[in-house]
Amino acid sequence: MLVWTKRILGGFAALVAITLAYLLIADIPNYSHTVDLAPLIARAKAYDVRIRRDHFGVPHVLGKTDAEVAFGLAYAHSEDDFSTIQDAVLGTRGTLSARNGYSAVVTDYLVHLFHVHELIDARYAHDIPADVRRVLEAYADGVNYYAALHPDKVAAGVLPVTGKDVDAGFVFRTPFFYGLQDVIKHITSTDDGKAAPPIGSNGVAVAPSRNADGATRLLVNSHQPYSGPVAWYEAVLESGEGWHVAGGFFPGSPFMLHGHNAHLGWANTVNQPVLYTVYRLVLNPRDSNQYRLDGKWLNFETTSAKLRIKLWGPFYVTLTRPVEWSEHGPIFRTDHGVFAVRYAGMNEVRQPEQYYRLDKAQDRTQWTAALALQELPSINYIFADEKGEIGYVYNGLFPNRRDGIDWRAIQPGDRSDLIWHGYLPFARVPQIWNPKSGWVFNSNNTPFIATDAPDRLRPSDFPASMGIQTNMTNRAYRALETFGADRAMTDASFRAHKFDLAYSSHSLLAGVIAKILAVHAAQDDSDLRGAQGLLRSWDRRTDVKSRAAALGVLTAMKAIKFDSNPTPMAPLDALHQTIAELKLHFGRIDPQWGEVNRIRRGKLDLAIDGGPDVYRAVYGAPQSDGTLTAEGGDTFIMFVTWDRRGHLSSQSIHQFGSATLDASSPHYADQTPLFVAMKTKPVLFTEEQLKGHIEADYRPGEEHPP
């Protein structure tokens, strides 16, 4: 969105060049950072909660009420990652530019454009139930208490954090999980040099009938960035009001987003149905602030966004930009037209309620009732429980649109009959429950391939207007070839399938390699002949000792189109470039994959198995020395098992450790060696399991060992 960023900033460079002195002098004294910390500290007295850190530093938060537990979680997470939490708060307020400068301008503008806080101010007290608000506000109190005790770590303008701020994180972020950012990028520009890596997720549930020991198994395996506002944090929560969960949390979220409670669990993967509609508007040639709808000229609803942008040191500049809406939704003025977007989740503020109800569900009936609230706009759910039930839900707020129209295409904006209202009921959402095959999965692929063929959903049962995706990924093919071929799974085989390192013969990578091998190499083209021989012998596995993986993976990533590679190279060109790079940095075309593929954390610099879009997913950022530094993919992983009697046990691993930002902590990278070895640690879910494994036991505000 580089071009659109420049459009938002307008004549920023010229403005600074002409009136810099005035802007800087005028802006400094008008922004007070003083906050009375005493009330924030006083509010903490209302909460009686304990935080116990186990030997891996994972917080186990215990309180009498759900609100007390939320307070404790916020404090514990702030101890480990306060900087990210406060960035998340500023980001969802639309004020992050004042801390991070130019890089946060688009995010800040979108918060204003989506009317996030106007919406919450209008509906928070009325639409969000009181018990949910208590949890949101207690979480905010926990962040405030930590900040009040550590004022040197607090950015200007953060305090006080409120329950509305916590809600805003859900309101703003959830539409981006189904790809709204890509829609905006497509509308506004294709010139973006900072696209995200093609990360995804895996979820698998296996019923007793398909497990050799009669157990029920669940794999929780979301792929996220290693750091930032959507990086996983592990915690165990237990309250006297029945909120008892273990799993993954995002910075700024009081709710376990996926993992398990005492009775059931679920995994999430990103899905991308077409949950939006883009409209091209017709402007009044005499008044560009009007658009045509059903033959009439209507005025845009117009407000403004003030973007305060940090320049350097103590200097800032404040720019004001218009925020416009039509009957369709928010407006984007571009060099190639004016567009409006209508999207699932627009005007919704109740997302926290659905997460909270899912967390506290005691059985499948309560859990599906929570999903049926239809407050979350997207995300696949893979479910399993103590009774041996399994299920898959291709969750989404599917717009109630008429058939016969290609809703992926840009629609004319002058017809009100194309402006959809409301969503299909939850009963219409694609889902599979307790299939005879005994397993369900998703790896960011079409919901029409989620189990064995006889139990699959039929595309003909769902109208095209729902916009259901039809893609496959390498991970989806490999799930069929591993989990799908195993009819008597054991704990060992289940784990082996998860840590599969291979590319399928059906994968895009295999297609690239096949094109290279089909080329006739001239007798004197030693580079091509040598590369073809190496690739021909490759088993398409990404283990650290492989001598062909570097050539194969690095070539394919240049030749396959995805978000961070929008203009792929021809396979042969990609191969020759990769050969040159490998010779330059490693002196040969066949270095071991582990020489190239690295995970780095503090003093650790380790070879790591895996690669892009394999089940052991590792996405690396290229370095100047030719290596890759892992930055996303497999992060927090859970293996959840209920034995044939319904007894729960679970194992987990994090790519780094509990201390997300504190490099001096023993838990900054203590899980990384286990993560690299594809091993896990036990989740100490109950008080009995935790006994004897406590490293620190304290109340928020008390001193404790690091």
N, C-alpha and C positions, 0 to 999 in steps of 0.2 A: 504493500500500500504506500510505497514511497511517494508516488505522484500525489496521492490524496493527502498525505501528510503535509506536503508542500502547499497544497490548496488550503488546508486548515490554517497553516501558519501564514498564508498569504505573503505579503511583502515583508516577512520577518527580517531578513538580512538587511534590506534597504532601510527598514524602520529603525533597526538598531544603529546602522551606520549614520543616519541623519540626526536622530534624536537620542542617542545613547545616554549622554550625560543626564538629560532631563529625566528619562525613564528610570535610571538607576537611583538617582537622588529621590525622586518622587515615590518610588516603590518601597524603599527600605523602612521608613518610619511608620508606614501604614499597616504593619503586620505584627501584631503582638503575639509572643509565644508564651506568655505567663499563664500558668494554670495552677489553681489552688489544689495541692495534692492531699491536703488533710481530709476532705470528704471522701476521696478515693480510698484512703487508708481506713477511714472509719467504717465504710461499707463492708469491708472484709470481715469485720467482727460478727456479721450475721451468718457466717459460714463456718461449719465445724467439719473439716475434711482432712483426711490423711493421704499423703502420697508416699508409697513405698516403691523404691527403685530396686529391681532385681539385679542380678550380677551382670546383665547386659545394659543396665541403665534404663530399661523399659519401665515407664511409670504405671503403677497399679493404684488407681484412685478409688478410695473408699469413703462413702458418706451415707448419712441417713436418708437424704433426699436427692432427687435427680438434680436439683439446682445446686446443691453442695458439690456433687460430683462434677458438674459442668464447670463450676468455679475452680475446682482443683485441677481439672484437665487443662484449662486455660493457663493456669499458673505454671504447671509442669511443662507444657508445650512452649510457653514463653521463655522458661529457663533454657530450653534447648534451641529455640529458633525465633526469638523475639523480632529480629530484624525483618524476617519474611512476613511475620504476622502483621507488623505495622505497615509494611509495604502493601499487603493485601487490603488493609483498612483504607489507606490513602488511595489505593487504586480504585476501590469501589466507591469512594467518595468523589472521584474525579479530580483529585488534588495531588497525584503522584508526581506530576511534572515539577512541582515545587521542591521535590526531594531529588528526583532522578533526571530532571532536565528534559531535553528534546525527545529522548527515547520513549517517554511516557505520554507524549502529546495525544496520540491516536486513542489510547485507552481512556484518557481523561475526557476527551471529546465524546467518545461513545457512551460513557456513563451519563453525560448530560443529554446526548441525543436520545438515549433510550428512556429518559425520564425516570431513572432508577429511584432517586430519592423523593421526587414528587409523588411517585406511585406509592412508595412505602409510607410517606407521611400521611397520605390519604387513607391507607387501608390497613396499616400495621395493627392498630388497636382493635379494629373491627373484625378483620378477616383471620387473624392468627389467634388460635385459642390461648387462653390464659396460661395453661400449663407449658405450652411451647414458649411463650414469651418469657416465662420465668427462667427457663433454661437458657434462652438467648441472652437475657440480661445478666444472669449469673456468670455466664462465660465472659461477657464484656467486663464484669466486675473483676474477674480473675486476671484478665489482661491488664486492666487498670491498676490493680494492686501490685502486680509485678513491676509495671512501669513506674509507679509511685515510689517503690523501693529502689529503683535503678534509674533515676532521672537522667543520668549521663548517657543512657542508651536510647533515649526517646527522641524521635525526630520532632521538629516543630510542627504544631498543628494536629498531632495525633490524638491527644487526650482532650476530653474523655472519650473512650470508646463506648458505644451504646449497643443495646440489643438491635436497634435498627441498622447499625453498621454490620452486625453479624448477618442479619437477614439480607442486606444488600449484596454480600458476597455470593449468596445463592442466586439471587435475582439476576445479577449481572453475568455470572459465569456459566450457568447451566445451558443457555442456548449455544454456547460455543462448543459444547461437547458433541453436538451433531453437525458442526461445521459451518455455523453462521459466519464465522470470520472469513471462511473461504468464499462465501457468497458475496460478502462486502468487498473482498479483495478483487473478485471477478468483476464486480460492478465498477469499481473505482479505478482499477489499474491492474496490469499484469506485470508491472515493474517492481519486483520486491526481491531484494537480494538476501533477505533474512528469513526465508521460509523455514518452518519447523521441520525436524526430521520425521520420517514416516513411521511414527510409533503406533502401537496398537495394544491389544490385550488378549488374554486367554481365560476362559472359564470352562470347567469340565465337571460334570456330576455323574457319578456311576452308582447305580442301584445295587442292592444285595444280590439280585439275580445274575449280575455280571461280574461280581467279585468272588473269588475262590473261597474267601473266608466268610462270606455273607455280610460283610460290612457295607456301609454307605460311605462313599468318598466324594470330597469336593476339593477342587483346585481353585484357589483365588490367586489370580496372576495378572493384575493390571500392569500395563506398561506406561510408565510416566517418566518425565524428566527426573534426573537425579536431585535437582534442587529447584527452588522457586515456589510459587504459590499453589502449584498442584503436584508437589512432591509428597510422597507418603511419609507419615509419622505413625509409629506403632504405640498403642496403649491398651490397657485393660481397665474397664470401668465397672464399678459395682455399687449400687445404691440400695437402701432399704425399701425403695419403692419399685423394685423389680427391673431396674435398668442394669443389665449385666452383659457386657459385650467385650469382645476382643477383636481387634482388626486395625484397619487403616483409617487415618484421619488426615484431612488437609489443613494447612495453616489457616486459622480463622473459623474452623468448623467444630462445633461441639459434638457432632454426631459421628458415630462409626459409619463410614460410607460403604464399606464391604468387609466381610469377615464372618463372625458367628456370635450368637448368644448361646444360652444353655441348651436350646432346643432345635435350632435351625441355623442355617447360614446361607450366604449367597456370594457370588462373584459378579462383578460388573465388567462389561466390555463396551467400547464405544460402538454405537450404530449410527448410520447416516441415511435415514430415509429423507425424502424431500419434504421437510416440515416448514417450508417457507414458500412465498411467492414473490417474485420481483415484477414490478410494474414500470413501464415507461410512460412518463407523464407528458401531457401536451400543455405547454405554457401559453398564457395569453400573450400574443405578440405586443400588446400595448402595456402589459403589466406583468413582469416576470414573477411577481409575488402571488399570482393566481394560476390555477390549473383547471383543466376542463374535466367535468364529470357529468355524464348524461346530458350533454349539451349546454351545461351551465358553467360559468366561471366562478370558482370558489377560492376563497383566500386560504393560504397556508396558515396553520397555527404556528406562530413564530414567537420564540423567546431567544435568549442569548446565553452563551456559555463564556464565563471568564476563566481563562487558562493562565495560571500563574506559573511561569517557567523559570527554573533555575538556570542561570548562565554560568557563573563561576564564583567561587568564594561567597561573599554575602550579597551578590548581585542577582537580581531577578528582573523579569519583564512580564507584564500582564497584557494578554491579548484577549479581545472579545470577538467571538464568532457566532453567527446565527445558528439557531437550532430550529428546524422546521419539520412539521408533520402535516400529512394529508389524511384523508379518510382511510387510506390504506395502512399508514404507519410512518416511520421515520423516513426523511428525505435525504438523498445523496445527490448533490449537484456535481457533475463531472464534465470533462472536456467533450464527452461524446453523448451527452444527454442528461436528463434529470430523472432519477429513479426513486421509487418508493419500495419498501420491503415490509411484508407482513409475515410474521414468524411465530412458530409455536412457543408458548411461554411468555409472549408479549402481554403485559399487564397482569402477570401472575406474581404474587408475593408469598405464597404459602408453601414453597418448597421445603423449608425446615420441618414443617409438620409431617410431611410424608417420610422424611428420613427418620424422624423421631418415632413414628408409629412402626416403621419397619424394624428399628432397633428393638422395640419392646414387644414385638409379636411373639406369641407363645406357640403358635402352630401355623400350618399352612393357611387355614381359613383366615386368621387374623392378618397374616402377612399379605395375602392377596387382597384383602380388604384395604390394607394400607396402600398397595399399588393402585387400587381402583379409585383412590382419591384423585388421581390424575393431576398431580401438582408438579411432577417432574417431566420436562418436555421430551426426554429421550433416555437412552442407555439400555443395553441388554442386561437381563438378569438370569443367572444360572443358580438354581435353588436346590438345596438338599436339606433333609431334616432327620431327626432321631428315629422316626418311624419308617425310614427307608423310602420316603417319597422324594422324587426329583422332578425338576421342571425347568423350562426355558421360556422366557417372556421377552419378545422383541418390543420392549416398552417404547411408547411414544404418544405425544399428543398429536394425533393425526387430524389435520384440518378437515372439516366437513365440506369437501369440495365436490362439485359435480363431475361425472365421468365424461369422457370424450374430448378432454382438453389435455394437452401436454403441459403439465404444471412445472416441468423442469425448464421450459422455455419462458422467456420474458413475455409478460401479458400486457395488452393495451391497458393503460391506466385511466381511460375515459369511460369505462363501463362499470357501473356499480354492481352488476350481476356477477362480476368476476372477483369481487371482494368477499372472501369467505368469512363465515362467523361460526364459532364454536368448533367442537371436536367430536370425533366418533367416540361412542361409549367404550369402556374398558373391555367389554365382551367381544368387541371387534378387533382387539389388538392381537396380533399373531402370537400364539403360545402353544406349548406342548407340555403335557403332564403325564408322568408315569408311562412312558412308551414301553412297548413290549421288548424293544431292543435293550433296555436297561441302561441307557446312557444318553446324555445330551451335551452339547458343547457349543461354544462360539469363539471364533478367532477373528473377529471383525469382518466376517463374511456374511453372505446372504442367509436370512433365516430359513430359507427353503432347503438348506443343507445343514441340519442341526443334529442329526442322528442317523440311524440306518434307514435305507430307502423306504421300507414299508411303513415307517412311522412319520415320514416327513410331511410338512405342510405342503399344500398344493397351491401354486401360484394362481390357479384359476379361481380359488376361493376368496381372493382379495382383489378389490378393484384397483386399476392402474392409478387412480387418483390418490391412493395412499402413498405412492412414491417409494415402494419398498425396494431396497438395494438388491442387486443380483450378483454381486462380485464374489470372487474367491481370492484367498490369500495363500501364500505358501504354507502358512501355519494351519490353515483349514485343510489343505490337502494332506499335510502330515498328520493332523489329528485323525483323519480317516484311515491313514496307513499305519498308525500306531495304536492309539486307543481303540479305534474302530475295528482293528484286526485282532484284538485281545478280548476273548470271551470269558476268561477266567483270571481277572486282574488280581494282583497282590499288591501289597504296599510297595514292594521293590519295583514291580513293573510299572505301576502308576507313576512313581517318581521318575523312572527311566524315560517314560514317554514324555513327561513334562520337560526334562532336560535334553530332549532330542536335538541334535546338532545339524540335521540334514535338510537339504533342499529337495523337494519332490521333483520327479521327472515332469510333472505338470506345471511347475513354477515358471515365472517369468525369467528367472535366472537360467534355468535349464534351456529355455528358448534362446536366450542370448548365446549361451555356449554352443548350442546346436548350429546356429548360424555361422559362428566362427569356425567350427570344425568342418562345415560344408564348403569352406573356401579352399580352392586349390592353391597351395603354396608353391611358389617357384623354387627351383632347386637352390638358388643362391639366396633365398630369403630365410636366413637362419633364425632370425627372431620369430617369425611366424611359425616356422616348422617346430622350433623348440617349444613355443607356447602351446601349439596344438597338441603336441605330444604330452605336455604336462596336463592340459585340461582333459585330454582323452582318458588319462589314467585317474582323474579325480573322482572320488566317490561322492562328491557334492556335500561333504561334511566339513564342519567348521571347528574341528578340535585344534588345540593350540599347536600340536605337532605336525599338522598338515602342511605339506610343501606346495600344494596347489591352491589352497583356499585364498591366499592373498591375491594371486593373479585372477582367480575366478570371481571373487566377491567384488574387488575393487573395479574390475572391468564392468561387471554387470551393473553396479551402482551408477556408473557413468552412462550406461546404455538404456536404463529403465526410467520411465517418466514417473515422478512422484513429486510431492510438494517442494522439496528442496532441490529438485533436479527437473525443472519444468521444460527444459529443452535438451532432451537426451541426445547423446552422440550415436552415430552409427556404430554397431558392434565392433567392426574392425578398427575404426578410429579410436574407440574406447580402449581396445586391446593394446594398440601401439602406444597410446599415451600412458597406460598403466605399466607397460614394459619399461618405458623410459623412466618413469618415476621410481619403480622398484630398483632398477639398475643404479640410478642416481643415489638413492638413500641406503640401499642394502647391498649393492654390488652384484646382484643376481636377481633373476625373475622368480626364484622359488624360496624366499625366506620362509621360515616357519611362521604360521599364522600368529602364534603367540609373540613373535618379535614385532609384529605390526599392531595387533589388537591388544590394547592395554587398558587396565583400570588403575587410576591414579587418585590417591587420597592421602594427604599429609605426606609422610615419608614412604608410603607404600607405592610401588610401581610394579604391578603384577600382570603377567600374561593371563588372558581370559578367553575361554571357549565361547563360541556363539557368534552370531552375526545378525544383520538386518533380516527381519521377517522369518527367522527360524524360531522354534519353540523356546530355545534358550536365547532370547532376543537381546542383542547388544547393538546399540547404535553409537558409533564413535565420531568424534569431531576430528577432522584432519589437523595434524600438527606440522610444523615446519620441518621436522626431521623425518617425515614420511610415515610416522606412526599414527594411530588413531587413539584418542582418549575417550573411553566410554562416558556418555553423558545422558543416556536414556535407554529405555527398554525394560527388561526385568528389573524390578526394584524390590518392593515389599511383596513377598510370596508367602502364601499359607497353604498347608495341606491339612484338611479337616476330615476327621474320621469318626463315625459312629459305629461301634462294633455291632455284632448281631443282636446284642441285648440292649442296644441304644446308648451305651456308655460313650461319652465324648472324649476325644483327645485331639490335640492339634499341634502342629509344628510351624515355625515361621523363620524367615530370614529377611534381613534388610541389606541393601547394597553397601551401606556405610555403618550406621549405628544410630543410637538414640540422640546423641549430641550433634545435631545437624550442622551447627555453625562453630561450635567451640573447639578449636583445634587443640587446645590444651587438655581437653577431657579424655579420660581413658576410653570413652565410648564414641569417640569421633570416627574411628575406623575399626573398631574391634570385631565387627561382624564381616568385614570385607574378605578376610581369608576364607571363612566358611562359605561366603557367597560365591567366591571364585571356585571353590572346591565343589560347588553345587550340593552343599550340605545345609542342614537346618538345625534349629534349636527348639526345645520344647516351649510351648506357650503355657505359662503358669496361670491357668484360668481361675482356679478356685483358691480359697484361702489355704486349704490343706496342701495344694501343690506349691504354693508360694512359700510356705513355711520352710525355713532353713536356707532360703535363697535371697534374702533381703540384704541389700547393700546399704540402703539408707531408708529411714522411716522418720517422716517429719510432717509438720503442718506448713502450709504456705507462709512464707515470711521467716521461718526458722532457719538457722544455719544448719548445713548438713554437708557431708563429704561430697566432693565434686564427682 
